[in-house]
Amino acid sequence: NSSFPLPLPLVFQTVSINKAINTQEVAVKEKHARNILLDKGAQTFWSVVNRLPLSSNAVLCWKFCHVFHKLLRDGHPNVSSWGCRGCIDALLSFLSQKGHLSEGYGQLCSVYLRLLRTKMEYHTKNPRFPGNLQMSDRQLDEAGESDVNNFFQLTVEMFDYLECELNLFQTVFNSLDMSRSVSVTTAGQCRLAPLIQVILDCSHLYDYTVKLLFKLHSCLPADTLQGHRDRFMEQFTKLKDLFYRSSNLQYFKRLIQIPQLPENPPNFLRASALSEHISPVVVIPAEASSPDSEPVLEKDDLVDMDASQQNLFDNKFDDIFGSSFSSDPFNFNSQNGVNKDENDTWSQRAVLQLKGRVSELEAELAEQRHLRQQAADDSEFLRAELDELKKKREDTEKAQRSLTEIERRAQANEQRYSKLKEKYSELVQNHADLLRKNAEVTKQVSVARQAQADLEREKKELEDSFQRISDQAQRKTQEQTEVLESLKQELATSKQELQIVRGSLETSAQVSITSLPHFPLWLGDCCHPASSRTQQLAKLVPSVLSELLPRGLDIKQEELGDLVDKEMAATSAAIETATARIEEMLSKSRAGDTGVKLEVNERILGSCTSLMQAIQVLIVASKDLQREIVESGRGTASPKEFYAKNSRWTEGLISASKAVGWGATVMVDAADLVVQGRGKFEELLVCSHEIAASTAQLVAASKVKADKDSPNLAQLQQASRGVNQATATVVASTISGKSQIEETDNMDFSSMTLTQIKRQEMDSQVRVLELENDLQKERQKLGELRKKHYELAGVAEGWEEGGPEGQRGCHEGGLL
């Protein structure tokens, strides 16, 4: 070492590194950090750091991370080419093994080391980014190479980078007691000082992520970037809070000007919002420096030190070689002046070598002092650790004895648990098998019951149809038989009368010839009684016809048009009245009911209101279509004459309107009873189906004479579909409400015994059989009622061939 002394700048760097990275819990001085940055690489830095016990002192490791972070940001680009990744991984591994990752500086060091490793990996993957992250917009575009995939991946890496920066930020703040002025203490400043580098990095990373996200939103769909936006929102909130908290600390106010982020994050879905984005700028005043905890050694002091060392060297040199060359009698330079320049050169070289040696020795002395202090600290730490290990050993022995006893008990419990587990597994398997079998049997029974019900329903429908057709055929056959018998009787009577008349004519021919002059008088006497009888019978014809005509056919033809309008108006009024009643019932239910009942009532009444509104729309559409039919078909006749001319179609409209109004009234009554708890949900379901059928009848009657391309017909069909949908909603609401009400009324089996449950099961079976029998009877009754309804409706609407016109003709023929 003495033959090759270190250059003076390297000596200063070595001293600055040792002073910057020490065990004192004070912030790293700015002048020491500046001296470390003078080199063009990291060889000197790592040669000194490798001799420091970083793994045994957390404060020393923390200050190393601070200095190394500053080197990565502001140092020469060659810094990142040295093998520093292995050192950081080794420190992380050592801290993990020692268990220091969750307390004090150990936790801070672990987070900081992960940040440094992420920073080196990021700059290795993206060499275009400098260590201080300062780039122009053009350089940022070049970094992505105009490829949207590269920009997408670059944004993800920036999010990871910024996440590590925010983790360090948050960890440091969590380790400080903010209830005190920690930023003015040396310990607090030691923890806060590295955050200046973090603030500088975060400002650039935030700016670049905003610009990249706007660029990505201009190229990719918004749904693809939903994850990017969510992650940005999370980091934006954290960074804004940390910037605000940092700007209020006294320590940062004189060292750095921290920007404040906007109140609201950028709107990436609006491209013009990019022009509103302002890049955050961190300003470091020129006079800013770290607080000094020891006297500052200025340049003049160094010069004075060099001068004092020069004087000391001169004195030692005079003591060895004499006080002056001029007084030496053997001074050849004074005698002949030949070797004067060589002696001067040699003396200067010697002076420089001695000065370098002195500087080297002073550096080694400072280093030895530092190492001695570190060794003392390590010894104290190891002594405390040894005491702690002894105590832990005693605790471990006690715990070992307790553990042995616990293991013995645990083994016994494990054996019992294994037996119980095997038994439980067997029971679970048996239970699962039974449930599976039960589900299969239930499914088969349900399918069989459904098939049986479908078969019975189809059989019943076929029987009803067959019976109806048989009745009609029998009735027709009977009518034809009666007509035939009457015709036969009339024929026989006519033949007999013909024979009598023929005999009379043959026997009285002579009498007639002889009595021909008296015939006019006799004929007059016979015609007068017949004429009187004919007039009497003609007067009875209207009364007989009024009795024979079906109900509703006695209306005058000219009154049919007015009756259609009246019935349609009455139906609309009935619908409006039903809607008002539903609203009134809903208000009463909201005032008096709560919980599930209120929810069910609101759903049912709301669906009923929707159905009434749909029916109202249907009636309006039906009126429009009827008006169009009348206008297009009446020609020069009046609407009343058109209705009178098409009397059967008009009577169908009247009947359908009456059915709709009646159905609405009945449905509201059923809903009222259900809401009050005195009705049945099934009644409401039946009313819903009935009113749907009535509206279908109205639609069918309305579009009989309509043009298939009529827009009013399309509107009527659309309204009909709306009614069907509203009816389905009523049915679904009723079924759902019924299920909810039934769920609240479930039986409580917790307090019942086996005998009671068996008794209840037998009673339920008896009830099921009774209900099935009642159901069969009701179905038969329903079939008879429908059959009778079809017969009455056929007579009233003129569906059969022997309608009112035919009957009228028969009666008139009989009377004549």
Summary of the structure (lengths in Angstrom):
residues: 816
radius of gyration: 56.4
end to end distance: 155.4
largest distance: 221.1
contacts: 2219
relative contact order: 0.04
helix: 79%
strand: 0%
